[in-house]
Amino acid sequence: MGMFDYVRSSYNLGPQFTDTICHTKDIEDGIGGTMTNYWIDPSGRLWYSDYSNTHTFELIEEDDVRYDSEYKWKNFEWVPTGNHGCLRATRITKYIKIYPERWDGQWQDWPTCRLHFKDGILVDYEEVLR
């Protein structure tokens, strides 16, 4: 199945795709998704959540009371830096398909929406057959 990215749309794409969590594997070429969070704002601009520099990686040394000699792979900690994440505009030009995270029907009937972005702005969309 592979990994995917999350897309939430505040732009009206219809009841199955608006204000609900959707998945896609099409935003990042060749990867299939990195579990990044994307948001389509009400005007149709695509954004992603950037958490760069919000934490640092700290190794726990042997003389620290938290050090675990039995499970050495546990001897690290993520330390918050005090910085907060932010939204950054995504300036892609391409077609992507999104589908709702949850669906109660048959898998072959799972709704899919094809979105066309130009320089990060939604210019067209349509519900398509899988």
C-alpha positions in Angstrom: 0.0 0.0 0.0 2.8 2.4 0.8 2.7 5.8 2.4 0.6 8.8 1.4 0.0 12.4 2.3 -2.9 14.0 4.1 -5.1 16.6 2.4 -7.8 18.6 4.1 -9.8 21.1 2.0 -11.6 24.2 3.1 -12.3 24.9 -0.6 -15.7 23.4 -1.5 -14.9 20.2 -3.4 -18.2 18.6 -2.6 -19.4 16.8 0.6 -17.1 13.8 0.3 -13.9 15.9 0.0 -14.5 19.1 1.9 -13.6 19.5 5.6 -12.6 15.8 5.8 -9.3 14.1 5.9 -8.3 12.8 2.4 -5.2 10.9 1.2 -3.0 11.3 -1.9 0.1 9.7 -3.3 0.5 12.2 -6.1 2.0 15.4 -4.7 5.6 14.3 -4.3 7.0 12.8 -7.5 8.5 9.3 -7.3 7.9 8.9 -3.5 4.2 8.2 -3.2 3.9 10.3 0.0 5.7 11.2 3.2 2.7 11.6 5.5 2.9 15.4 5.1 -0.1 17.4 6.0 -1.5 19.7 3.2 -4.4 22.1 3.4 -6.4 23.8 0.6 -7.6 27.1 1.9 -11.0 28.6 0.9 -9.5 30.5 -2.0 -7.9 27.3 -3.4 -4.3 27.8 -2.4 -2.3 24.7 -1.4 -0.3 24.8 1.9 1.8 22.3 3.8 2.7 22.1 7.5 6.3 22.9 8.1 7.8 21.7 11.4 11.4 22.5 10.6 13.5 23.5 13.6 10.8 22.8 16.2 12.9 20.1 17.9 16.5 19.1 18.2 18.0 15.6 18.5 19.9 14.9 21.8 21.9 11.8 22.4 21.8 10.5 26.0 25.3 9.8 27.2 26.4 6.8 29.4 26.9 9.0 32.5 23.2 10.2 32.3 20.7 8.5 34.6 18.3 8.1 31.6 20.9 6.0 29.7 19.7 2.5 28.9 22.6 0.1 28.4 20.3 -2.8 27.5 18.5 -0.9 24.7 21.1 1.4 23.3 18.8 2.4 20.4 16.6 4.2 23.0 19.4 6.6 24.1 18.1 9.7 22.4 15.5 12.3 22.9 13.7 14.9 20.8 13.9 18.3 22.6 11.5 21.1 21.8 13.2 24.3 20.7 10.3 26.7 21.4 9.7 27.3 17.7 6.3 26.6 16.3 5.4 25.0 13.0 4.0 27.2 10.2 2.1 26.9 6.9 4.1 27.3 3.7 2.6 27.7 0.3 3.2 24.8 -2.1 3.8 26.0 -5.6 3.1 22.8 -7.6 1.7 22.7 -11.1 0.2 19.3 -11.7 -2.8 17.0 -11.4 -3.3 15.1 -8.2 -6.0 12.7 -7.0 -7.4 12.7 -3.5 -9.7 10.2 -1.8 -11.4 10.3 1.6 -9.6 8.6 4.5 -12.8 6.8 5.5 -15.4 5.2 3.3 -18.3 2.9 4.3 -19.0 1.6 0.8 -17.3 -0.9 -1.5 -13.6 -0.2 -2.3 -14.3 -0.1 -6.0 -16.8 2.7 -5.3 -14.4 4.8 -3.2 -14.8 8.4 -4.3 -11.8 10.1 -6.0 -11.4 13.7 -6.9 -8.8 14.9 -9.5 -7.4 18.4 -8.6 -5.5 20.6 -11.1 -3.1 23.0 -9.4 -1.2 25.7 -11.3 1.5 27.4 -9.3 -0.1 26.1 -6.1 -3.6 27.4 -6.8 -6.5 25.1 -7.6 -7.7 25.9 -11.1 -10.1 22.9 -11.7 -11.3 19.8 -10.1 -13.7 16.9 -10.9 -14.8 13.7 -9.3 -13.5 10.7 -11.3 -13.8 7.0 -11.3 -11.0 5.1 -9.6 
